[in-house]
């Protein structure tokens, strides 16, 4: 039948575009802007208003190895730790002090290096 072959050439793309259109509508409904307003209702706590005492902020896997008065002193300590392949991160506090952080598994070695 010559007519059924032309029908399948048209029906295949129509079905594919219908399925893609349906998926687009479902995704648009699922990720609509109103769904994001629930996160805005949460009272987020800023770092400065954290419920824990100062100096005990949570940095995930990182721990304090030293707190110094400025960037120059922090660079000196970071260089000493880099010589023994200890990775460091610095956090500059609002009062100007610099907190040097290392991973928890390198904390003991870093304390030995810094004395």
C-alpha angles and dihedrals in degrees: 000000000000094000096058092056093057090045091057090050090058099036096054097059091039091055092046093050091046091054092047091047091050091050091049091053092047092049092046090052093046095050100038120145094254090065090063095055092077089070090053091059092064116098102232118203116225120224091252092054095047115149094231125080120271114275094030100082116149114248096172111234093000125095133193114261097167143356115207136179101246150002095267093058090044091053091052092052092043090053091052091051092046090057089066093041098254112150116224139191127196130214119194110214122215091253092057098257117132121225116206114209131193133178115276094245090056096044098097093047091047091052090051091050093049092043 
